[in-house]
Each structure stands twice: as C-alpha cells, then as structure tokens.
Amino acid sequence: MNHLAGKWAGKWALITGASAGIGTAIARELAAGGTNLVLTARRRDRLAGLAAELSAKHDIRTLICVADLAQPDGPQQIFSFTEERKVTIDLLVNNAGFGSYGAFHKVPVERLIEMTHVNVTAVVHMTHLYLPGMIERGGGDILIVASTGAFQPVPYISTYAATKTFDLHFAEGLAEEVREYGVRVCALCPGSTATEFFQVAGQRNHTRRAPETAEKVAHVGLAALAAGRSSVISGFVNWLGAEAVRLVPRRIVARVTGEMFRPRKA
Ligand SMILES: NC(=O)c1ccc[n+]([C@@H]2O[C@H](COP(=O)([O-])OP(=O)(O)OC[C@H]3O[C@@H](n4cnc5c(N)ncnc54)[C@H](OP(=O)(O)O)[C@@H]3O)[C@@H](O)[C@H]2O)c1
C-alpha cells in the first residue's frame, strides 16, 4: 500500500477508534508517512501494542489515551490529555463508531443511546474542541468516518444508518464553512469492510460482494482529505449504489433495504 508520503510528516494526528479496523489502518498509513500519533479508544492493550509497533518501525512519536466516547466527558478527557502534553493536533480522525443490528424495539435503549453518543455527539464534541485551534493556526484537517449507510434509510439498523447520515451531512456542511480558514473536512463513506464491526453489531454482511480491506478504505479516506474533497465513497460499486438511490422513490428504497436487512428466520 503506497502511503501519502509526507503529507502530515512531523505533524500530530489524533485517531479515535484506533484499537481496531479502519482506525488501526489509518494509524498504520499515517505512521508510514512520518506522522506522530495520538491513539485513543477504550482497549488500552490494543493501543499500547499498536503504539509500540509503529514507533519501533517508523521515526515517529506515539501517545495513547484511553477514553470512552459514550461518556459525556470522554472528548474533554482526550482534549485535556493533548493540551497537558502541549501536542498540537493538525489532523483529527473521528473514526470510532459502532452499530447494533436487530428490530429497533428489541435492541436495549441503552445501547442505542450509547451509539448516538459515540457516532454523533462525540464527533460534534471532538470537532468543536479541536477546530478552533486549527482556525487560529490557519490550517488543519478533519476526517469523519461515515458510511454508505448514510445515503438511505436502512431498516434493522435504522439508528446506526441515521447516525451516519448525520456524520456525512455534518462533515459536508462544516467543510464548506471552514474552507476559508484553510481547514479541510472530509466524510469517508465505506461500504462493507473487513473489521470487527459486524461482530460488534451482531450483524452478518448483507452484501453479496466480499468486503473491502480496512487498509484500502483508510487510504481512500486520507487521499480524499488530502485532495480537499468534502466526502468520498470507498469503492466503485459502493459509489454506484449510493448514487443510484437518488433515482428511486424514497419509500421504495426503504422497502428494498428492509428486504436486504430483514433478519432471517431460524
Ligand atoms: N466495517 C464496516 O463495514 C464499516 C462500514 C461503514 C462505516 N464503518 C465505520 O467505520 C468506523 C470504524 O469501524 P470499524 O469498521 O473499524 O469497526 P471496529 O473494528 O469494530 O472498530 C471500532 C473502533 O471504535 C472504537 N469504539 C467503539 N466504541 C467506543 C467507545 N464507546 N469509546 C471509544 N471508542 C470506541 C473501538 O475501540 P474500543 O472497543 O477499544 O473502545 C474500535 O477501535 C465506524 O465509525 C463505523 O461506523 C464501518
């Protein structure tokens, strides 16, 4: 995988959800390009292992910060961590997120609220904490991991898909707002990707195609951000699917996704 050599070399990036999947892949690609990393998630052992691996392999500095983004003070804890160490974040990657598969009324409401905290509230909060510094410095980059689920309603993961619609629209709106300050914002919309996501969500892969690799998705997102795009869909077929949805009446779209995602009878 060719990395975006030098784009963020010598600068600091902060990656949420760095302990697995797409977050780990983004960390690996940035490290290969010489970017110093603040890695955050809940699983300390995973973060420590990744930090040790990347700082041994590349000439970079790494810091780990254990925090739970479902907690209201999670983002502030992370911000205080970087402030106390006088680390200037030039690239913020809002990647942490999860889904929960099943009929809405059967999923515990605590899980759904936790999901909206991690996928939505924490994204807004983290961005609000780090953006003012970027504006003041006249530059900075923010990558927000949304999903192809953002482009249409998806029964049985209705809440998850709606959180990702939020992420997409939030990133695209903000990108326009802060362009004049030299800050770039980009929503990365992966389709099905081989990570721990499906295991965490209790969901099978509903597409017939093989999932993309986390490494490919990470590269697509970083390349789009570096190119100044406000959103990107990873994979041509995923892009085609998201675009095709615009031509179909909304209620039909929800019927089709409902059939695709309906739980199979045992
Ligand atoms: N995989 C896919 O098919 C797919 C498709 C479209 C979009 N996405 C999006 O891609 C992003 C990354 O997911 P992934 O596929 O890489 O899944 P993953 O392998 O399950 O990784 C999810 C990451 O989020 C972190 N996380 C979850 N809950 C958290 C919490 N309460 N506080 C802090 N961190 C938390 C996890 O870390 P800890 O458990 O250590 O806290 C982990 O590092 C998510 O936003 C997801 O919605 C994934």
The ligand as a Tripos MOL2 file, in Angstrom:
@<TRIPOS>MOLECULE
LIG
   48    52     1     0     0
SMALL
NO_CHARGES

@<TRIPOS>ATOM
      1 N1        -16.7000   -2.1230    8.8970 N.am      1 LIG1
      2 C1        -17.6580   -1.6620    8.1020 C.2       1 LIG1
      3 O1        -18.2550   -2.3830    7.2950 O.2       1 LIG1
      4 C2        -17.9910   -0.1750    8.1530 C.ar      1 LIG1
      5 C3        -18.7530    0.3450    7.0940 C.ar      1 LIG1
      6 C4        -19.0810    1.6910    7.1090 C.ar      1 LIG1
      7 C5        -18.6420    2.5020    8.1370 C.ar      1 LIG1
      8 N2        -17.9140    1.9780    9.1610 N.ar      1 LIG1
      9 C6        -17.4850    2.8820   10.2360 C.3       1 LIG1
     10 O2        -16.0890    2.8140   10.3800 O.3       1 LIG1
     11 C7        -15.7310    3.2260   11.6880 C.3       1 LIG1
     12 C8        -14.7130    2.2530   12.2620 C.3       1 LIG1
     13 O3        -15.3430    0.9890   12.4340 O.3       1 LIG1
     14 P1        -14.6070   -0.3790   12.0850 P.3       1 LIG1
     15 O4        -15.2740   -0.9630   10.9220 O.co2     1 LIG1
     16 O5        -13.1410   -0.1940   12.0480 O.co2     1 LIG1
     17 O6        -15.0820   -1.2370   13.3620 O.3       1 LIG1
     18 P2        -14.2690   -1.9110   14.5660 P.3       1 LIG1
     19 O7        -13.1880   -2.7770   14.0370 O.co2     1 LIG1
     20 O8        -15.3170   -2.5010   15.4410 O.co2     1 LIG1
     21 O9        -13.5970   -0.6470   15.3230 O.3       1 LIG1
     22 C9        -14.3800    0.2820   16.0250 C.3       1 LIG1
     23 C10       -13.4850    1.1920   16.8470 C.3       1 LIG1
     24 O10       -14.3140    2.1180   17.5930 O.3       1 LIG1
     25 C11       -13.9130    2.1120   18.9480 C.3       1 LIG1
     26 N3        -15.0350    2.3760   19.8480 N.ar      1 LIG1
     27 C12       -16.2400    1.7450   19.8990 C.ar      1 LIG1
     28 N4        -16.9750    2.1950   20.9320 N.ar      1 LIG1
     29 C13       -16.2080    3.1460   21.5560 C.ar      1 LIG1
     30 C14       -16.4110    3.9550   22.7110 C.ar      1 LIG1
     31 N5        -17.5070    3.8680   23.4610 N.pl3     1 LIG1
     32 N6        -15.4300    4.8250   23.0570 N.ar      1 LIG1
     33 C15       -14.2820    4.9090   22.3370 C.ar      1 LIG1
     34 N7        -14.0330    4.1500   21.2420 N.ar      1 LIG1
     35 C16       -14.9870    3.2830   20.8600 C.ar      1 LIG1
     36 C17       -13.3480    0.7000   19.1880 C.3       1 LIG1
     37 O11       -12.4010    0.7390   20.2390 O.3       1 LIG1
     38 P3        -12.5890    0.1000   21.7120 P.3       1 LIG1
     39 O12       -13.5810   -1.0320   21.5950 O.co2     1 LIG1
     40 O13       -11.2170   -0.3270   22.1010 O.co2     1 LIG1
     41 O14       -13.0820    1.2620   22.5280 O.co2     1 LIG1
     42 C18       -12.6570    0.4290   17.8610 C.3       1 LIG1
     43 O15       -11.3530    0.9450   17.8860 O.3       1 LIG1
     44 C19       -17.0340    3.3080   12.4960 C.3       1 LIG1
     45 O16       -17.4160    4.6630   12.6240 O.3       1 LIG1
     46 C20       -18.0320    2.5550   11.6190 C.3       1 LIG1
     47 O17       -19.3420    3.0300   11.7990 O.3       1 LIG1
     48 C21       -17.5770    0.6560    9.1900 C.ar      1 LIG1
@<TRIPOS>BOND
     1     1     2 1
     2     2     3 2
     3     2     4 1
     4     4     5 ar
     5     4    48 ar
     6     5     6 ar
     7     6     7 ar
     8     7     8 ar
     9     8     9 1
    10     8    48 ar
    11     9    10 1
    12     9    46 1
    13    10    11 1
    14    11    12 1
    15    11    44 1
    16    12    13 1
    17    13    14 1
    18    14    15 2
    19    14    16 1
    20    14    17 1
    21    17    18 1
    22    18    19 2
    23    18    20 1
    24    18    21 1
    25    21    22 1
    26    22    23 1
    27    23    24 1
    28    23    42 1
    29    24    25 1
    30    25    26 1
    31    25    36 1
    32    26    27 ar
    33    26    35 ar
    34    27    28 ar
    35    28    29 ar
    36    29    30 ar
    37    29    35 ar
    38    30    31 1
    39    30    32 ar
    40    32    33 ar
    41    33    34 ar
    42    34    35 ar
    43    36    37 1
    44    36    42 1
    45    37    38 1
    46    38    39 2
    47    38    40 1
    48    38    41 1
    49    42    43 1
    50    44    45 1
    51    44    46 1
    52    46    47 1
@<TRIPOS>SUBSTRUCTURE
     1 LIG1         1 GROUP 0 **** ****
